[in-house]
């Protein structure tokens, strides 16, 4: 590497900068933006000049003419050079955004020359001083249209990276709008003359991906996904002549570009890259325990893609013999197939995190993940969703069957499947070992297993004996899901008051509150009267009545915090304006006032809905009493 120190004016004098495809998107937030702004404010004048302020290192690798577009080639004929930013793109992105906003506020007669010097050459089409390598890259389109305000460029989708770009623009706009013109002029001079960069030039004889990986591990660590891309590009460059190296490199870059776009498509938060990578890897190789952890996935992918791949086992199951199947050597096809498979899978990984709730299948995805949000389940659902374009009816059937199985699995005593086995089924589908029809047959067969009534009763009763929180139905992992199903059973054909999209914004409310002593002492005393309980039995009785199924309902979080331990008349009034479950509680005459009798009657009705979800249970009166109140003496 050759090194030189340059201020911004010198740096941009004959250079154009490109963010290569292997770079992560723009990630600076308010903390870093504030630090930069305060650095600029603190730059002082020394002997008539602003004192130099070191802003950091940037590493550049010159692009050769074969890598330039036609407009870029025209610019290069005037002696201008184009560089990939190997390290330092976050700083240069930020300074380019700030500089554009400052130049907009300078006198008109200066603006044209400064735009040409720092932002773009005004030809058709414009050639930007700072941009992404791929012209059609979503982030590049957003940068040009929204940040540099070229309206003729087509609009781009918002994602987590573009969200950061516009936040930076808004941040600087807010700072600048309070400055008078003389301060704007001073700020411009500081930016272009006082900010100095330690510029390193990377020779074309170096493996730039290895350099990028080494440099970027100094600060915010690279994700496994980022490092893997560089490994594949490196291995690609080492393939024997005769392979289409350029085409394979383009495939890798395109695949990773799509992966980053999908993972960052939601503007609120980017999906975890390494969780995605480890889930996808489970479709291709057998881990030790159903699904690859992020740590094990990192180890595995770099064994799959290394010069000594054939020394490692193909799968990671325990107790393999020395003659176990080994990884195939790295070839063009192995790299290509992996990159394409990763690219094909990522849209479905995104869609199961953000389902289309306008469709029945989208609602089912929400409901299944409300019951089981494990990585194994997400992997399975993403794989099922990938089959929807060819077999939509079969996919819908599969999701319906899975929802029923997963709900039943939450009920103690009558579970059907180990939740982790869904990852294995996803891999079997992906590798073609089973078909969707085979899977649906297996799921239907599992569901045909009758519910053992006595096991179900014993399972729920045990929740009142659990040592670390004997809170009965409130401990049931499927309770909230069931309460939403009960809400749906009351709704009929009416418009929903409380939808599945609001699942995370609801909580479970004790109608007779846990802290009953404030306003519900009479109701509790009435329940306990004439029972002649021992102190231990009385303690258990109170716990049972409060956590019996009939005393629990769903309620919106904001409403729950307001109701608290209020007396029945206040709660009844609030419930009358709530969801269908609340309205039923407040308006059913037989349940007014709310008492142990009301808790029994409502619980009995709720068990009939549970029975319909599981198939007919034919519960006797004693079964109902044992389910709701542990045993008869607590009824």
WOCOR-V659199 format. One record per residue. N is the residue number from 0. PSI is psi in whole degrees, -180 to 180 (999 if undefined). NEAR is the number of other C-alpha atoms within 12 Angstrom. Layout:
BEGIN
n=N psi=PSI near=NEAR
n=N psi=PSI near=NEAR
END
This chain:
BEGIN
n=0 psi=136 near=18
n=1 psi=141 near=14
n=2 psi=143 near=16
n=3 psi=154 near=18
n=4 psi=128 near=25
n=5 psi=145 near=26
n=6 psi=176 near=29
n=7 psi=-37 near=35
n=8 psi=-46 near=24
n=9 psi=-38 near=22
n=10 psi=-39 near=33
n=11 psi=2 near=31
n=12 psi=-43 near=22
n=13 psi=27 near=23
n=14 psi=145 near=35
n=15 psi=142 near=40
n=16 psi=139 near=40
n=17 psi=138 near=37
n=18 psi=114 near=39
n=19 psi=162 near=39
n=20 psi=-28 near=40
n=21 psi=-3 near=43
n=22 psi=148 near=37
n=23 psi=164 near=41
n=24 psi=180 near=37
n=25 psi=127 near=34
n=26 psi=-2 near=30
n=27 psi=142 near=32
n=28 psi=-166 near=25
n=29 psi=-34 near=21
n=30 psi=-50 near=14
n=31 psi=-38 near=21
n=32 psi=-41 near=29
n=33 psi=-41 near=19
n=34 psi=-45 near=17
n=35 psi=-44 near=30
n=36 psi=-43 near=28
n=37 psi=-34 near=18
n=38 psi=-44 near=22
n=39 psi=-41 near=34
n=40 psi=-32 near=24
n=41 psi=-7 near=18
n=42 psi=123 near=25
n=43 psi=161 near=21
n=44 psi=134 near=18
n=45 psi=113 near=10
n=46 psi=46 near=7
n=47 psi=-1 near=7
n=48 psi=153 near=15
n=49 psi=134 near=25
n=50 psi=134 near=23
n=51 psi=139 near=26
n=52 psi=117 near=29
n=53 psi=123 near=24
n=54 psi=-12 near=31
n=55 psi=180 near=23
n=56 psi=138 near=28
n=57 psi=142 near=39
n=58 psi=129 near=36
n=59 psi=146 near=39
n=60 psi=124 near=34
n=61 psi=137 near=30
n=62 psi=141 near=31
n=63 psi=167 near=18
n=64 psi=-27 near=19
n=65 psi=-16 near=13
n=66 psi=0 near=22
n=67 psi=148 near=27
n=68 psi=170 near=20
n=69 psi=-46 near=17
n=70 psi=-36 near=21
n=71 psi=-36 near=36
n=72 psi=-40 near=21
n=73 psi=-42 near=21
n=74 psi=-39 near=29
n=75 psi=-21 near=27
n=76 psi=-17 near=15
n=77 psi=15 near=13
n=78 psi=2 near=14
n=79 psi=148 near=27
n=80 psi=148 near=29
n=81 psi=138 near=40
n=82 psi=139 near=40
n=83 psi=136 near=41
n=84 psi=107 near=42
n=85 psi=-35 near=40
n=86 psi=134 near=41
n=87 psi=11 near=35
n=88 psi=-30 near=35
n=89 psi=-43 near=35
n=90 psi=-46 near=33
n=91 psi=-36 near=41
n=92 psi=-48 near=40
n=93 psi=-45 near=38
n=94 psi=-35 near=38
n=95 psi=-40 near=38
n=96 psi=-47 near=38
n=97 psi=-45 near=40
n=98 psi=-39 near=38
n=99 psi=-44 near=39
n=100 psi=-36 near=34
n=101 psi=-46 near=40
n=102 psi=-36 near=36
n=103 psi=-26 near=29
n=104 psi=5 near=30
n=105 psi=163 near=28
n=106 psi=144 near=17
n=107 psi=-39 near=12
n=108 psi=-22 near=12
n=109 psi=-25 near=17
n=110 psi=-43 near=22
n=111 psi=-48 near=19
n=112 psi=-39 near=18
n=113 psi=-36 near=30
n=114 psi=-44 near=30
n=115 psi=-36 near=26
n=116 psi=-32 near=31
n=117 psi=-19 near=40
n=118 psi=-59 near=39
n=119 psi=155 near=33
n=120 psi=124 near=28
n=121 psi=71 near=20
n=122 psi=-179 near=13
n=123 psi=116 near=14
n=124 psi=162 near=19
n=125 psi=146 near=26
n=126 psi=115 near=36
n=127 psi=141 near=38
n=128 psi=-37 near=40
n=129 psi=124 near=43
n=130 psi=179 near=42
n=131 psi=155 near=36
n=132 psi=-44 near=34
n=133 psi=118 near=24
n=134 psi=-38 near=29
n=135 psi=4 near=21
n=136 psi=135 near=29
n=137 psi=-43 near=35
n=138 psi=-34 near=43
n=139 psi=-44 near=38
n=140 psi=-40 near=30
n=141 psi=-44 near=35
n=142 psi=-46 near=43
n=143 psi=-44 near=37
n=144 psi=-49 near=24
n=145 psi=-33 near=31
n=146 psi=-47 near=38
n=147 psi=1 near=35
n=148 psi=41 near=22
n=149 psi=103 near=22
n=150 psi=-22 near=15
n=151 psi=-16 near=15
n=152 psi=141 near=21
n=153 psi=153 near=20
n=154 psi=159 near=22
n=155 psi=158 near=24
n=156 psi=147 near=25
n=157 psi=142 near=27
n=158 psi=-173 near=28
n=159 psi=-33 near=31
n=160 psi=-45 near=37
n=161 psi=-31 near=39
n=162 psi=-40 near=31
n=163 psi=-37 near=35
n=164 psi=-48 near=39
n=165 psi=-30 near=34
n=166 psi=-40 near=28
n=167 psi=-43 near=39
n=168 psi=-47 near=33
n=169 psi=-37 near=23
n=170 psi=-49 near=26
n=171 psi=-34 near=33
n=172 psi=-42 near=25
n=173 psi=-40 near=17
n=174 psi=-40 near=24
n=175 psi=-27 near=29
n=176 psi=-17 near=17
n=177 psi=-5 near=13
n=178 psi=140 near=18
n=179 psi=167 near=15
n=180 psi=-38 near=18
n=181 psi=-33 near=16
n=182 psi=-33 near=20
n=183 psi=-44 near=29
n=184 psi=-43 near=22
n=185 psi=-43 near=27
n=186 psi=-42 near=35
n=187 psi=-46 near=36
n=188 psi=-41 near=29
n=189 psi=-46 near=33
n=190 psi=-46 near=42
n=191 psi=-17 near=35
n=192 psi=-28 near=28
n=193 psi=-21 near=32
n=194 psi=117 near=37
n=195 psi=141 near=30
n=196 psi=141 near=33
n=197 psi=103 near=25
n=198 psi=124 near=30
n=199 psi=134 near=28
n=200 psi=123 near=27
n=201 psi=126 near=28
n=202 psi=150 near=21
n=203 psi=-9 near=17
n=204 psi=-6 near=14
n=205 psi=151 near=18
n=206 psi=103 near=23
n=207 psi=-31 near=33
n=208 psi=-38 near=35
n=209 psi=-39 near=27
n=210 psi=-45 near=29
n=211 psi=-46 near=38
n=212 psi=-45 near=31
n=213 psi=-47 near=22
n=214 psi=-45 near=24
n=215 psi=-12 near=30
n=216 psi=-3 near=17
n=217 psi=-37 near=13
n=218 psi=-123 near=14
n=219 psi=120 near=15
n=220 psi=143 near=16
n=221 psi=145 near=24
n=222 psi=163 near=28
n=223 psi=-38 near=28
n=224 psi=-42 near=38
n=225 psi=-44 near=35
n=226 psi=-36 near=34
n=227 psi=-40 near=37
n=228 psi=-44 near=42
n=229 psi=-35 near=37
n=230 psi=-43 near=35
n=231 psi=-41 near=44
n=232 psi=-38 near=37
n=233 psi=-48 near=30
n=234 psi=-35 near=33
n=235 psi=-43 near=36
n=236 psi=-16 near=31
n=237 psi=2 near=23
n=238 psi=152 near=24
n=239 psi=152 near=13
n=240 psi=150 near=11
n=241 psi=-22 near=11
n=242 psi=150 near=18
n=243 psi=80 near=19
n=244 psi=-45 near=25
n=245 psi=-41 near=20
n=246 psi=-40 near=18
n=247 psi=-41 near=30
n=248 psi=-41 near=32
n=249 psi=-39 near=27
n=250 psi=-44 near=30
n=251 psi=-49 near=39
n=252 psi=-42 near=34
n=253 psi=-43 near=29
n=254 psi=-46 near=32
n=255 psi=-34 near=40
n=256 psi=-43 near=37
n=257 psi=-39 near=29
n=258 psi=-48 near=40
n=259 psi=-35 near=41
n=260 psi=-45 near=34
n=261 psi=-43 near=37
n=262 psi=-27 near=38
n=263 psi=13 near=36
n=264 psi=-35 near=32
n=265 psi=128 near=24
n=266 psi=-18 near=22
n=267 psi=-39 near=16
n=268 psi=145 near=22
n=269 psi=139 near=30
n=270 psi=147 near=28
n=271 psi=120 near=25
n=272 psi=-44 near=33
n=273 psi=-29 near=30
n=274 psi=-43 near=32
n=275 psi=-47 near=41
n=276 psi=-44 near=45
n=277 psi=-36 near=37
n=278 psi=-48 near=44
n=279 psi=-40 near=45
n=280 psi=-31 near=41
n=281 psi=-23 near=44
n=282 psi=-21 near=37
n=283 psi=-30 near=35
n=284 psi=158 near=36
n=285 psi=117 near=32
n=286 psi=178 near=32
n=287 psi=-43 near=20
n=288 psi=74 near=20
n=289 psi=-50 near=33
n=290 psi=148 near=41
n=291 psi=132 near=36
n=292 psi=165 near=25
n=293 psi=-37 near=26
n=294 psi=-46 near=19
n=295 psi=-33 near=27
n=296 psi=-41 near=36
n=297 psi=-45 near=28
n=298 psi=-42 near=24
n=299 psi=-48 near=32
n=300 psi=-31 near=39
n=301 psi=-12 near=27
n=302 psi=-35 near=29
n=303 psi=-38 near=35
n=304 psi=77 near=36
n=305 psi=169 near=29
n=306 psi=-19 near=22
n=307 psi=32 near=17
n=308 psi=-36 near=24
n=309 psi=-9 near=19
n=310 psi=-9 near=20
n=311 psi=150 near=26
n=312 psi=148 near=28
n=313 psi=-43 near=28
n=314 psi=171 near=32
n=315 psi=24 near=31
n=316 psi=153 near=18
n=317 psi=153 near=13
n=318 psi=33 near=11
n=319 psi=148 near=15
n=320 psi=167 near=13
n=321 psi=-28 near=11
n=322 psi=18 near=11
n=323 psi=156 near=17
n=324 psi=137 near=19
n=325 psi=161 near=21
n=326 psi=139 near=27
n=327 psi=154 near=23
n=328 psi=157 near=23
n=329 psi=124 near=31
n=330 psi=172 near=28
n=331 psi=-48 near=31
n=332 psi=-40 near=21
n=333 psi=-44 near=25
n=334 psi=-47 near=37
n=335 psi=-49 near=31
n=336 psi=-41 near=20
n=337 psi=-47 near=32
n=338 psi=-42 near=37
n=339 psi=-41 near=26
n=340 psi=-41 near=30
n=341 psi=-44 near=38
n=342 psi=-43 near=30
n=343 psi=-30 near=26
n=344 psi=-30 near=37
n=345 psi=-36 near=38
n=346 psi=-35 near=30
n=347 psi=-31 near=35
n=348 psi=-41 near=40
n=349 psi=-44 near=36
n=350 psi=-26 near=30
n=351 psi=-20 near=38
n=352 psi=-30 near=37
n=353 psi=73 near=29
n=354 psi=154 near=29
n=355 psi=98 near=20
n=356 psi=5 near=20
n=357 psi=-6 near=15
n=358 psi=156 near=12
n=359 psi=-41 near=20
n=360 psi=-36 near=31
n=361 psi=-42 near=29
n=362 psi=-40 near=28
n=363 psi=-40 near=34
n=364 psi=-42 near=42
n=365 psi=-46 near=35
n=366 psi=-42 near=36
n=367 psi=-44 near=39
n=368 psi=-21 near=36
n=369 psi=-32 near=32
n=370 psi=-37 near=32
n=371 psi=101 near=32
n=372 psi=24 near=22
n=373 psi=161 near=25
n=374 psi=-34 near=34
n=375 psi=-44 near=36
n=376 psi=-41 near=37
n=377 psi=-41 near=39
n=378 psi=-47 near=46
n=379 psi=-47 near=46
n=380 psi=-39 near=46
n=381 psi=-40 near=41
n=382 psi=-43 near=42
n=383 psi=-43 near=44
n=384 psi=-31 near=41
n=385 psi=-15 near=29
n=386 psi=-3 near=27
n=387 psi=-32 near=22
n=388 psi=-29 near=14
n=389 psi=-32 near=13
n=390 psi=66 near=17
n=391 psi=-41 near=18
n=392 psi=-41 near=20
n=393 psi=-37 near=25
n=394 psi=-44 near=32
n=395 psi=-43 near=28
n=396 psi=-44 near=26
n=397 psi=-46 near=35
n=398 psi=-39 near=38
n=399 psi=-44 near=29
n=400 psi=-43 near=31
n=401 psi=-41 near=39
n=402 psi=-44 near=36
n=403 psi=-41 near=36
n=404 psi=-45 near=36
n=405 psi=-36 near=41
n=406 psi=-46 near=36
n=407 psi=-34 near=40
n=408 psi=-21 near=30
n=409 psi=-17 near=33
n=410 psi=119 near=37
n=411 psi=133 near=30
n=412 psi=-19 near=23
n=413 psi=24 near=28
n=414 psi=158 near=26
n=415 psi=-39 near=29
n=416 psi=147 near=26
n=417 psi=125 near=22
n=418 psi=-28 near=32
n=419 psi=-21 near=26
n=420 psi=-16 near=23
n=421 psi=-31 near=34
n=422 psi=-40 near=38
n=423 psi=-40 near=34
n=424 psi=-36 near=37
n=425 psi=-43 near=40
n=426 psi=-41 near=33
n=427 psi=-39 near=25
n=428 psi=-45 near=30
n=429 psi=-39 near=30
n=430 psi=-3 near=18
n=431 psi=16 near=16
n=432 psi=-28 near=16
n=433 psi=161 near=18
n=434 psi=169 near=24
n=435 psi=-36 near=33
n=436 psi=-43 near=21
n=437 psi=-45 near=18
n=438 psi=-46 near=30
n=439 psi=-38 near=27
n=440 psi=-42 near=19
n=441 psi=-41 near=22
n=442 psi=-43 near=27
n=443 psi=-41 near=23
n=444 psi=-42 near=17
n=445 psi=-43 near=24
n=446 psi=-22 near=28
n=447 psi=-12 near=18
n=448 psi=119 near=18
n=449 psi=150 near=20
n=450 psi=127 near=30
n=451 psi=109 near=24
n=452 psi=-43 near=26
n=453 psi=-36 near=23
n=454 psi=-39 near=21
n=455 psi=-47 near=31
n=456 psi=-45 near=33
n=457 psi=-38 near=25
n=458 psi=-46 near=29
n=459 psi=-39 near=41
n=460 psi=-37 near=34
n=461 psi=-22 near=30
n=462 psi=-20 near=33
n=463 psi=-5 near=36
n=464 psi=0 near=20
n=465 psi=127 near=17
n=466 psi=-39 near=11
n=467 psi=61 near=11
n=468 psi=77 near=16
n=469 psi=67 near=26
n=470 psi=27 near=32
n=471 psi=-131 near=40
n=472 psi=-25 near=43
n=473 psi=-17 near=35
n=474 psi=-12 near=29
n=475 psi=121 near=34
n=476 psi=-23 near=26
n=477 psi=9 near=32
n=478 psi=-49 near=34
n=479 psi=-42 near=33
n=480 psi=-48 near=39
n=481 psi=-40 near=42
n=482 psi=-34 near=40
n=483 psi=-39 near=40
n=484 psi=-39 near=33
n=485 psi=-41 near=35
n=486 psi=-45 near=33
n=487 psi=-35 near=24
n=488 psi=-27 near=23
n=489 psi=-25 near=25
n=490 psi=-38 near=21
n=491 psi=-127 near=13
n=492 psi=5 near=9
n=493 psi=162 near=13
n=494 psi=142 near=13
n=495 psi=136 near=21
n=496 psi=-34 near=25
n=497 psi=117 near=30
n=498 psi=166 near=28
n=499 psi=-25 near=33
n=500 psi=-21 near=24
n=501 psi=11 near=24
n=502 psi=-46 near=28
n=503 psi=-11 near=22
n=504 psi=18 near=18
n=505 psi=160 near=25
n=506 psi=173 near=25
n=507 psi=126 near=38
n=508 psi=134 near=36
n=509 psi=118 near=36
n=510 psi=-56 near=47
n=511 psi=114 near=44
n=512 psi=157 near=34
n=513 psi=-39 near=27
n=514 psi=68 near=19
n=515 psi=-21 near=25
n=516 psi=-22 near=17
n=517 psi=-50 near=17
n=518 psi=1 near=22
n=519 psi=22 near=28
n=520 psi=-39 near=23
n=521 psi=-44 near=20
n=522 psi=-42 near=29
n=523 psi=-40 near=30
n=524 psi=-39 near=21
n=525 psi=-41 near=17
n=526 psi=-41 near=30
n=527 psi=-15 near=28
n=528 psi=143 near=16
n=529 psi=13 near=12
n=530 psi=-20 near=17
n=531 psi=47 near=15
n=532 psi=149 near=17
n=533 psi=165 near=12
n=534 psi=-41 near=12
n=535 psi=-43 near=11
n=536 psi=-38 near=18
n=537 psi=-40 near=22
n=538 psi=-43 near=18
n=539 psi=-38 near=27
n=540 psi=-44 near=35
n=541 psi=-43 near=36
n=542 psi=-39 near=35
n=543 psi=-47 near=46
n=544 psi=-37 near=46
n=545 psi=-33 near=40
n=546 psi=15 near=41
n=547 psi=154 near=52
n=548 psi=-41 near=50
n=549 psi=-15 near=44
n=550 psi=8 near=40
n=551 psi=138 near=41
n=552 psi=161 near=45
n=553 psi=151 near=44
n=554 psi=148 near=40
n=555 psi=141 near=29
n=556 psi=-47 near=20
n=557 psi=-31 near=17
n=558 psi=-38 near=22
n=559 psi=-44 near=26
n=560 psi=-28 near=17
n=561 psi=-31 near=16
n=562 psi=-45 near=25
n=563 psi=-127 near=26
n=564 psi=24 near=24
n=565 psi=159 near=26
n=566 psi=168 near=26
n=567 psi=-43 near=30
n=568 psi=-38 near=21
n=569 psi=-45 near=20
n=570 psi=-43 near=35
n=571 psi=-44 near=28
n=572 psi=-43 near=19
n=573 psi=-42 near=26
n=574 psi=-31 near=30
n=575 psi=-17 near=19
n=576 psi=19 near=21
n=577 psi=-150 near=27
n=578 psi=178 near=32
n=579 psi=-37 near=32
n=580 psi=-44 near=39
n=581 psi=-43 near=38
n=582 psi=-42 near=26
n=583 psi=-43 near=28
n=584 psi=-43 near=42
n=585 psi=-22 near=30
n=586 psi=-9 near=22
n=587 psi=115 near=20
n=588 psi=-40 near=15
n=589 psi=-15 near=18
n=590 psi=14 near=25
n=591 psi=121 near=22
n=592 psi=164 near=25
n=593 psi=127 near=36
n=594 psi=-179 near=32
n=595 psi=-33 near=38
n=596 psi=-43 near=26
n=597 psi=-40 near=31
n=598 psi=-40 near=37
n=599 psi=-49 near=35
n=600 psi=-43 near=29
n=601 psi=-41 near=35
n=602 psi=-40 near=34
n=603 psi=-43 near=30
n=604 psi=-40 near=24
n=605 psi=-34 near=33
n=606 psi=-30 near=35
n=607 psi=-35 near=24
n=608 psi=-42 near=24
n=609 psi=-41 near=34
n=610 psi=-41 near=22
n=611 psi=-31 near=20
n=612 psi=-31 near=26
n=613 psi=-11 near=32
n=614 psi=162 near=21
n=615 psi=127 near=17
n=616 psi=-20 near=23
n=617 psi=60 near=19
n=618 psi=130 near=26
n=619 psi=173 near=17
n=620 psi=-39 near=18
n=621 psi=-40 near=19
n=622 psi=-44 near=26
n=623 psi=-44 near=36
n=624 psi=-43 near=30
n=625 psi=-36 near=35
n=626 psi=-47 near=40
n=627 psi=-32 near=49
n=628 psi=22 near=42
n=629 psi=-58 near=35
n=630 psi=168 near=26
n=631 psi=-37 near=18
n=632 psi=-18 near=22
n=633 psi=-2 near=31
n=634 psi=999 near=31
END
